[in-house]
Amino acid sequence: MNNLEEKTEKELIVAKIDNGIVIDHITPPGRAFYALKALNIDENFPHSVFVAINLPSRKFGRKDILKIRNMNREDLNIKKLGLLISGSNIAYIKDYKIIEKEKIKIPKKISGVLKCPGLNCITSQQEDVESEFTVLDDHHPISLRCAYCDVIFNIHEHISLML
């Protein structure tokens, strides 16, 4: 048995995607599920999605990876992803080649992507008022302050509020 055959028996080889995105270095492990929710990917998504959870990483110890076929920059809300998987890298793929890479960053302000947990907030009471938040911490856990009612909350404790 040669080295290639031996390696393929021990490792899963995942094919490259022709067009789409690859999000790598998602940490801590398990956050890929948050990204799928933010991207509105569920069992009805019409394209191939590769999800790898808790893979070994020399840099982080453990990480997740997403490969999403036929998804483009226009399909993404980078600010929303920044709240959930900041520090991850996103590669845009066209004809099997990386055409661009970027690091997902925590936004300073964000609007319209989650509901305010404040019970008396105007955004909870009136549908025509778009939620608006200021990011208070640029590290995890990320805390947000509502622009209307000043409620402060941790995004990871309120992931269900994502729109």
mmCIF file of the C-alpha atoms, coordinates in Angstrom:
data_MODEL
# 
_entry.id   MODEL 
# 
loop_
_atom_site.group_PDB 
_atom_site.id 
_atom_site.type_symbol 
_atom_site.label_atom_id 
_atom_site.label_alt_id 
_atom_site.label_comp_id 
_atom_site.label_asym_id 
_atom_site.label_entity_id 
_atom_site.label_seq_id 
_atom_site.pdbx_PDB_ins_code 
_atom_site.Cartn_x 
_atom_site.Cartn_y 
_atom_site.Cartn_z 
_atom_site.occupancy 
_atom_site.B_iso_or_equiv 
_atom_site.pdbx_formal_charge 
_atom_site.auth_seq_id 
_atom_site.auth_comp_id 
_atom_site.auth_asym_id 
_atom_site.auth_atom_id 
_atom_site.pdbx_PDB_model_num 
ATOM 1   C CA . MET A 1 1   ? 0.000   0.000  0.000   1.00 0.00 ? 1   MET A CA 1 
ATOM 2   C CA . ASN A 1 2   ? 1.471   3.402  -0.921  1.00 0.00 ? 2   ASN A CA 1 
ATOM 3   C CA . ASN A 1 3   ? 1.284   6.577  1.185   1.00 0.00 ? 3   ASN A CA 1 
ATOM 4   C CA . LEU A 1 4   ? -1.659  8.031  -0.767  1.00 0.00 ? 4   LEU A CA 1 
ATOM 5   C CA . GLU A 1 5   ? -3.768  4.914  -0.289  1.00 0.00 ? 5   GLU A CA 1 
ATOM 6   C CA . GLU A 1 6   ? -2.830  4.781  3.377   1.00 0.00 ? 6   GLU A CA 1 
ATOM 7   C CA . LYS A 1 7   ? -3.699  8.459  3.866   1.00 0.00 ? 7   LYS A CA 1 
ATOM 8   C CA . THR A 1 8   ? -7.083  8.145  2.153   1.00 0.00 ? 8   THR A CA 1 
ATOM 9   C CA . GLU A 1 9   ? -8.009  5.216  4.370   1.00 0.00 ? 9   GLU A CA 1 
ATOM 10  C CA . LYS A 1 10  ? -7.368  7.319  7.475   1.00 0.00 ? 10  LYS A CA 1 
ATOM 11  C CA . GLU A 1 11  ? -8.680  10.710 6.363   1.00 0.00 ? 11  GLU A CA 1 
ATOM 12  C CA . LEU A 1 12  ? -11.808 11.999 4.745   1.00 0.00 ? 12  LEU A CA 1 
ATOM 13  C CA . ILE A 1 13  ? -10.991 13.949 1.607   1.00 0.00 ? 13  ILE A CA 1 
ATOM 14  C CA . VAL A 1 14  ? -13.527 16.678 0.847   1.00 0.00 ? 14  VAL A CA 1 
ATOM 15  C CA . ALA A 1 15  ? -13.814 17.908 -2.713  1.00 0.00 ? 15  ALA A CA 1 
ATOM 16  C CA . LYS A 1 16  ? -13.233 21.545 -3.591  1.00 0.00 ? 16  LYS A CA 1 
ATOM 17  C CA . ILE A 1 17  ? -16.299 23.577 -4.473  1.00 0.00 ? 17  ILE A CA 1 
ATOM 18  C CA . ASP A 1 18  ? -16.592 25.138 -7.917  1.00 0.00 ? 18  ASP A CA 1 
ATOM 19  C CA . ASN A 1 19  ? -18.362 28.332 -6.853  1.00 0.00 ? 19  ASN A CA 1 
ATOM 20  C CA . GLY A 1 20  ? -19.390 29.601 -3.434  1.00 0.00 ? 20  GLY A CA 1 
ATOM 21  C CA . ILE A 1 21  ? -17.799 30.402 -0.101  1.00 0.00 ? 21  ILE A CA 1 
ATOM 22  C CA . VAL A 1 22  ? -15.645 28.671 2.474   1.00 0.00 ? 22  VAL A CA 1 
ATOM 23  C CA . ILE A 1 23  ? -15.678 29.924 6.050   1.00 0.00 ? 23  ILE A CA 1 
ATOM 24  C CA . ASP A 1 24  ? -12.706 28.589 7.997   1.00 0.00 ? 24  ASP A CA 1 
ATOM 25  C CA . HIS A 1 25  ? -11.301 28.976 11.512  1.00 0.00 ? 25  HIS A CA 1 
ATOM 26  C CA . ILE A 1 26  ? -14.732 29.213 13.121  1.00 0.00 ? 26  ILE A CA 1 
ATOM 27  C CA . THR A 1 27  ? -14.093 29.107 16.855  1.00 0.00 ? 27  THR A CA 1 
ATOM 28  C CA . PRO A 1 28  ? -15.011 27.967 19.388  1.00 0.00 ? 28  PRO A CA 1 
ATOM 29  C CA . PRO A 1 29  ? -16.258 24.677 17.893  1.00 0.00 ? 29  PRO A CA 1 
ATOM 30  C CA . GLY A 1 30  ? -20.010 24.526 17.398  1.00 0.00 ? 30  GLY A CA 1 
ATOM 31  C CA . ARG A 1 31  ? -20.358 28.120 16.205  1.00 0.00 ? 31  ARG A CA 1 
ATOM 32  C CA . ALA A 1 32  ? -20.810 26.875 12.620  1.00 0.00 ? 32  ALA A CA 1 
ATOM 33  C CA . PHE A 1 33  ? -24.407 26.152 13.596  1.00 0.00 ? 33  PHE A CA 1 
ATOM 34  C CA . TYR A 1 34  ? -24.868 29.842 14.494  1.00 0.00 ? 34  TYR A CA 1 
ATOM 35  C CA . ALA A 1 35  ? -23.467 30.792 11.089  1.00 0.00 ? 35  ALA A CA 1 
ATOM 36  C CA . LEU A 1 36  ? -25.895 28.449 9.323   1.00 0.00 ? 36  LEU A CA 1 
ATOM 37  C CA . LYS A 1 37  ? -28.776 30.093 11.185  1.00 0.00 ? 37  LYS A CA 1 
ATOM 38  C CA . ALA A 1 38  ? -27.493 33.578 10.299  1.00 0.00 ? 38  ALA A CA 1 
ATOM 39  C CA . LEU A 1 39  ? -27.231 32.549 6.638   1.00 0.00 ? 39  LEU A CA 1 
ATOM 40  C CA . ASN A 1 40  ? -30.777 31.114 6.694   1.00 0.00 ? 40  ASN A CA 1 
ATOM 41  C CA . ILE A 1 41  ? -29.478 27.690 5.680   1.00 0.00 ? 41  ILE A CA 1 
ATOM 42  C CA . ASP A 1 42  ? -31.704 24.794 6.622   1.00 0.00 ? 42  ASP A CA 1 
ATOM 43  C CA . GLU A 1 43  ? -32.827 21.496 5.066   1.00 0.00 ? 43  GLU A CA 1 
ATOM 44  C CA . ASN A 1 44  ? -34.567 23.454 2.269   1.00 0.00 ? 44  ASN A CA 1 
ATOM 45  C CA . PHE A 1 45  ? -31.385 25.213 1.096   1.00 0.00 ? 45  PHE A CA 1 
ATOM 46  C CA . PRO A 1 46  ? -31.060 24.264 -2.589  1.00 0.00 ? 46  PRO A CA 1 
ATOM 47  C CA . HIS A 1 47  ? -27.248 23.854 -2.750  1.00 0.00 ? 47  HIS A CA 1 
ATOM 48  C CA . SER A 1 48  ? -24.580 21.639 -1.210  1.00 0.00 ? 48  SER A CA 1 
ATOM 49  C CA . VAL A 1 49  ? -23.339 22.559 2.252   1.00 0.00 ? 49  VAL A CA 1 
ATOM 50  C CA . PHE A 1 50  ? -20.378 20.923 3.957   1.00 0.00 ? 50  PHE A CA 1 
ATOM 51  C CA . VAL A 1 51  ? -20.250 21.362 7.735   1.00 0.00 ? 51  VAL A CA 1 
ATOM 52  C CA . ALA A 1 52  ? -17.262 20.187 9.755   1.00 0.00 ? 52  ALA A CA 1 
ATOM 53  C CA . ILE A 1 53  ? -17.397 20.577 13.530  1.00 0.00 ? 53  ILE A CA 1 
ATOM 54  C CA . ASN A 1 54  ? -14.599 20.282 16.070  1.00 0.00 ? 54  ASN A CA 1 
ATOM 55  C CA . LEU A 1 55  ? -11.756 19.668 13.638  1.00 0.00 ? 55  LEU A CA 1 
ATOM 56  C CA . PRO A 1 56  ? -8.169  19.753 14.902  1.00 0.00 ? 56  PRO A CA 1 
ATOM 57  C CA . SER A 1 57  ? -6.427  23.094 14.366  1.00 0.00 ? 57  SER A CA 1 
ATOM 58  C CA . ARG A 1 58  ? -2.777  23.902 15.044  1.00 0.00 ? 58  ARG A CA 1 
ATOM 59  C CA . LYS A 1 59  ? -3.617  27.554 15.638  1.00 0.00 ? 59  LYS A CA 1 
ATOM 60  C CA . PHE A 1 60  ? -6.833  27.234 17.709  1.00 0.00 ? 60  PHE A CA 1 
ATOM 61  C CA . GLY A 1 61  ? -6.817  23.675 19.019  1.00 0.00 ? 61  GLY A CA 1 
ATOM 62  C CA . ARG A 1 62  ? -10.281 23.019 17.546  1.00 0.00 ? 62  ARG A CA 1 
ATOM 63  C CA . LYS A 1 63  ? -12.346 24.742 14.822  1.00 0.00 ? 63  LYS A CA 1 
ATOM 64  C CA . ASP A 1 64  ? -15.333 24.441 12.486  1.00 0.00 ? 64  ASP A CA 1 
ATOM 65  C CA . ILE A 1 65  ? -15.453 24.862 8.702   1.00 0.00 ? 65  ILE A CA 1 
ATOM 66  C CA . LEU A 1 66  ? -18.350 25.610 6.324   1.00 0.00 ? 66  LEU A CA 1 
ATOM 67  C CA . LYS A 1 67  ? -18.288 25.138 2.548   1.00 0.00 ? 67  LYS A CA 1 
ATOM 68  C CA . ILE A 1 68  ? -21.381 26.499 0.841   1.00 0.00 ? 68  ILE A CA 1 
ATOM 69  C CA . ARG A 1 69  ? -21.838 25.983 -2.858  1.00 0.00 ? 69  ARG A CA 1 
ATOM 70  C CA . ASN A 1 70  ? -23.300 28.782 -5.013  1.00 0.00 ? 70  ASN A CA 1 
ATOM 71  C CA . MET A 1 71  ? -23.421 31.364 -2.226  1.00 0.00 ? 71  MET A CA 1 
ATOM 72  C CA . ASN A 1 72  ? -21.992 34.791 -3.074  1.00 0.00 ? 72  ASN A CA 1 
ATOM 73  C CA . ARG A 1 73  ? -20.959 37.913 -1.178  1.00 0.00 ? 73  ARG A CA 1 
ATOM 74  C CA . GLU A 1 74  ? -24.365 39.437 -1.953  1.00 0.00 ? 74  GLU A CA 1 
ATOM 75  C CA . ASP A 1 75  ? -26.038 36.566 -0.066  1.00 0.00 ? 75  ASP A CA 1 
ATOM 76  C CA . LEU A 1 76  ? -24.143 37.348 3.141   1.00 0.00 ? 76  LEU A CA 1 
ATOM 77  C CA . ASN A 1 77  ? -24.744 39.733 5.993   1.00 0.00 ? 77  ASN A CA 1 
ATOM 78  C CA . ILE A 1 78  ? -21.138 40.148 7.131   1.00 0.00 ? 78  ILE A CA 1 
ATOM 79  C CA . LYS A 1 79  ? -22.156 42.281 10.134  1.00 0.00 ? 79  LYS A CA 1 
ATOM 80  C CA . LYS A 1 80  ? -24.508 39.557 11.331  1.00 0.00 ? 80  LYS A CA 1 
ATOM 81  C CA . LEU A 1 81  ? -21.769 36.956 10.901  1.00 0.00 ? 81  LEU A CA 1 
ATOM 82  C CA . GLY A 1 82  ? -19.396 39.299 12.752  1.00 0.00 ? 82  GLY A CA 1 
ATOM 83  C CA . LEU A 1 83  ? -21.569 39.058 15.853  1.00 0.00 ? 83  LEU A CA 1 
ATOM 84  C CA . LEU A 1 84  ? -21.423 35.263 15.772  1.00 0.00 ? 84  LEU A CA 1 
ATOM 85  C CA . ILE A 1 85  ? -18.162 34.096 14.214  1.00 0.00 ? 85  ILE A CA 1 
ATOM 86  C CA . SER A 1 86  ? -15.792 37.064 14.258  1.00 0.00 ? 86  SER A CA 1 
ATOM 87  C CA . GLY A 1 87  ? -12.172 36.168 13.620  1.00 0.00 ? 87  GLY A CA 1 
ATOM 88  C CA . SER A 1 88  ? -13.155 33.531 11.069  1.00 0.00 ? 88  SER A CA 1 
ATOM 89  C CA . ASN A 1 89  ? -11.866 33.728 7.516   1.00 0.00 ? 89  ASN A CA 1 
ATOM 90  C CA . ILE A 1 90  ? -14.134 33.732 4.491   1.00 0.00 ? 90  ILE A CA 1 
ATOM 91  C CA . ALA A 1 91  ? -12.908 32.771 1.026   1.00 0.00 ? 91  ALA A CA 1 
ATOM 92  C CA . TYR A 1 92  ? -14.920 33.493 -2.101  1.00 0.00 ? 92  TYR A CA 1 
ATOM 93  C CA . ILE A 1 93  ? -14.542 30.742 -4.694  1.00 0.00 ? 93  ILE A CA 1 
ATOM 94  C CA . LYS A 1 94  ? -15.063 30.988 -8.455  1.00 0.00 ? 94  LYS A CA 1 
ATOM 95  C CA . ASP A 1 95  ? -14.147 28.236 -10.922 1.00 0.00 ? 95  ASP A CA 1 
ATOM 96  C CA . TYR A 1 96  ? -12.459 26.284 -8.088  1.00 0.00 ? 96  TYR A CA 1 
ATOM 97  C CA . LYS A 1 97  ? -10.114 29.180 -7.262  1.00 0.00 ? 97  LYS A CA 1 
ATOM 98  C CA . ILE A 1 98  ? -10.052 31.597 -4.344  1.00 0.00 ? 98  ILE A CA 1 
ATOM 99  C CA . ILE A 1 99  ? -10.763 35.022 -5.823  1.00 0.00 ? 99  ILE A CA 1 
ATOM 100 C CA . GLU A 1 100 ? -10.835 36.925 -2.523  1.00 0.00 ? 100 GLU A CA 1 
ATOM 101 C CA . LYS A 1 101 ? -10.393 36.391 1.208   1.00 0.00 ? 101 LYS A CA 1 
ATOM 102 C CA . GLU A 1 102 ? -11.430 38.457 4.200   1.00 0.00 ? 102 GLU A CA 1 
ATOM 103 C CA . LYS A 1 103 ? -11.477 38.170 7.967   1.00 0.00 ? 103 LYS A CA 1 
ATOM 104 C CA . ILE A 1 104 ? -14.901 38.483 9.562   1.00 0.00 ? 104 ILE A CA 1 
ATOM 105 C CA . LYS A 1 105 ? -14.832 41.383 12.024  1.00 0.00 ? 105 LYS A CA 1 
ATOM 106 C CA . ILE A 1 106 ? -17.083 42.463 14.853  1.00 0.00 ? 106 ILE A CA 1 
ATOM 107 C CA . PRO A 1 107 ? -19.145 45.456 13.660  1.00 0.00 ? 107 PRO A CA 1 
ATOM 108 C CA . LYS A 1 108 ? -19.297 48.651 15.742  1.00 0.00 ? 108 LYS A CA 1 
ATOM 109 C CA . LYS A 1 109 ? -23.025 49.120 15.066  1.00 0.00 ? 109 LYS A CA 1 
ATOM 110 C CA . ILE A 1 110 ? -25.676 46.843 13.654  1.00 0.00 ? 110 ILE A CA 1 
ATOM 111 C CA . SER A 1 111 ? -29.332 47.244 12.787  1.00 0.00 ? 111 SER A CA 1 
ATOM 112 C CA . GLY A 1 112 ? -32.216 45.106 11.654  1.00 0.00 ? 112 GLY A CA 1 
ATOM 113 C CA . VAL A 1 113 ? -30.673 41.691 12.343  1.00 0.00 ? 113 VAL A CA 1 
ATOM 114 C CA . LEU A 1 114 ? -31.980 40.860 15.812  1.00 0.00 ? 114 LEU A CA 1 
ATOM 115 C CA . LYS A 1 115 ? -34.749 41.749 18.208  1.00 0.00 ? 115 LYS A CA 1 
ATOM 116 C CA . CYS A 1 116 ? -34.123 43.696 21.379  1.00 0.00 ? 116 CYS A CA 1 
ATOM 117 C CA . PRO A 1 117 ? -34.719 41.598 24.520  1.00 0.00 ? 117 PRO A CA 1 
ATOM 118 C CA . GLY A 1 118 ? -36.004 44.711 26.333  1.00 0.00 ? 118 GLY A CA 1 
ATOM 119 C CA . LEU A 1 119 ? -39.666 44.093 27.112  1.00 0.00 ? 119 LEU A CA 1 
ATOM 120 C CA . ASN A 1 120 ? -40.529 47.802 26.950  1.00 0.00 ? 120 ASN A CA 1 
ATOM 121 C CA . CYS A 1 121 ? -38.419 48.576 23.875  1.00 0.00 ? 121 CYS A CA 1 
ATOM 122 C CA . ILE A 1 122 ? -40.213 50.390 21.067  1.00 0.00 ? 122 ILE A CA 1 
ATOM 123 C CA . THR A 1 123 ? -38.801 47.854 18.592  1.00 0.00 ? 123 THR A CA 1 
ATOM 124 C CA . SER A 1 124 ? -40.677 45.103 20.443  1.00 0.00 ? 124 SER A CA 1 
ATOM 125 C CA . GLN A 1 125 ? -43.925 47.052 20.363  1.00 0.00 ? 125 GLN A CA 1 
ATOM 126 C CA . GLN A 1 126 ? -43.909 48.600 16.878  1.00 0.00 ? 126 GLN A CA 1 
ATOM 127 C CA . GLU A 1 127 ? -43.109 46.529 13.788  1.00 0.00 ? 127 GLU A CA 1 
ATOM 128 C CA . ASP A 1 128 ? -42.085 49.525 11.662  1.00 0.00 ? 128 ASP A CA 1 
ATOM 129 C CA . VAL A 1 129 ? -39.169 50.471 13.958  1.00 0.00 ? 129 VAL A CA 1 
ATOM 130 C CA . GLU A 1 130 ? -35.933 48.740 12.995  1.00 0.00 ? 130 GLU A CA 1 
ATOM 131 C CA . SER A 1 131 ? -33.729 47.547 15.857  1.00 0.00 ? 131 SER A CA 1 
ATOM 132 C CA . GLU A 1 132 ? -30.361 49.258 16.284  1.00 0.00 ? 132 GLU A CA 1 
ATOM 133 C CA . PHE A 1 133 ? -27.453 48.254 18.518  1.00 0.00 ? 133 PHE A CA 1 
ATOM 134 C CA . THR A 1 134 ? -23.990 49.456 19.463  1.00 0.00 ? 134 THR A CA 1 
ATOM 135 C CA . VAL A 1 135 ? -21.355 46.800 20.120  1.00 0.00 ? 135 VAL A CA 1 
ATOM 136 C CA . LEU A 1 136 ? -19.784 47.436 23.534  1.00 0.00 ? 136 LEU A CA 1 
ATOM 137 C CA . ASP A 1 137 ? -17.035 44.789 23.495  1.00 0.00 ? 137 ASP A CA 1 
ATOM 138 C CA . ASP A 1 138 ? -14.792 43.885 20.592  1.00 0.00 ? 138 ASP A CA 1 
ATOM 139 C CA . HIS A 1 139 ? -14.071 40.441 22.052  1.00 0.00 ? 139 HIS A CA 1 
ATOM 140 C CA . HIS A 1 140 ? -16.129 37.450 23.135  1.00 0.00 ? 140 HIS A CA 1 
ATOM 141 C CA . PRO A 1 141 ? -18.628 37.395 24.697  1.00 0.00 ? 141 PRO A CA 1 
ATOM 142 C CA . ILE A 1 142 ? -20.010 40.258 22.623  1.00 0.00 ? 142 ILE A CA 1 
ATOM 143 C CA . SER A 1 143 ? -22.284 42.675 24.475  1.00 0.00 ? 143 SER A CA 1 
ATOM 144 C CA . LEU A 1 144 ? -24.725 44.959 22.681  1.00 0.00 ? 144 LEU A CA 1 
ATOM 145 C CA . ARG A 1 145 ? -26.645 48.068 23.787  1.00 0.00 ? 145 ARG A CA 1 
ATOM 146 C CA . CYS A 1 146 ? -30.011 48.915 22.271  1.00 0.00 ? 146 CYS A CA 1 
ATOM 147 C CA . ALA A 1 147 ? -30.093 52.417 20.770  1.00 0.00 ? 147 ALA A CA 1 
ATOM 148 C CA . TYR A 1 148 ? -33.704 52.891 21.930  1.00 0.00 ? 148 TYR A CA 1 
ATOM 149 C CA . CYS A 1 149 ? -34.014 51.440 25.426  1.00 0.00 ? 149 CYS A CA 1 
ATOM 150 C CA . ASP A 1 150 ? -30.334 51.074 26.507  1.00 0.00 ? 150 ASP A CA 1 
ATOM 151 C CA . VAL A 1 151 ? -30.759 47.390 27.449  1.00 0.00 ? 151 VAL A CA 1 
ATOM 152 C CA . ILE A 1 152 ? -27.375 45.650 27.443  1.00 0.00 ? 152 ILE A CA 1 
ATOM 153 C CA . PHE A 1 153 ? -27.165 41.956 26.606  1.00 0.00 ? 153 PHE A CA 1 
ATOM 154 C CA . ASN A 1 154 ? -24.767 39.225 25.524  1.00 0.00 ? 154 ASN A CA 1 
ATOM 155 C CA . ILE A 1 155 ? -25.440 38.089 21.937  1.00 0.00 ? 155 ILE A CA 1 
ATOM 156 C CA . HIS A 1 156 ? -24.592 34.445 22.642  1.00 0.00 ? 156 HIS A CA 1 
ATOM 157 C CA . GLU A 1 157 ? -27.109 34.275 25.461  1.00 0.00 ? 157 GLU A CA 1 
ATOM 158 C CA . HIS A 1 158 ? -29.792 35.676 23.131  1.00 0.00 ? 158 HIS A CA 1 
ATOM 159 C CA . ILE A 1 159 ? -29.003 33.925 19.839  1.00 0.00 ? 159 ILE A CA 1 
ATOM 160 C CA . SER A 1 160 ? -32.708 33.124 19.445  1.00 0.00 ? 160 SER A CA 1 
ATOM 161 C CA . LEU A 1 161 ? -33.355 36.848 18.862  1.00 0.00 ? 161 LEU A CA 1 
ATOM 162 C CA . MET A 1 162 ? -31.634 36.728 15.448  1.00 0.00 ? 162 MET A CA 1 
ATOM 163 C CA . LEU A 1 163 ? -33.931 37.669 12.580  1.00 0.00 ? 163 LEU A CA 1 
# 
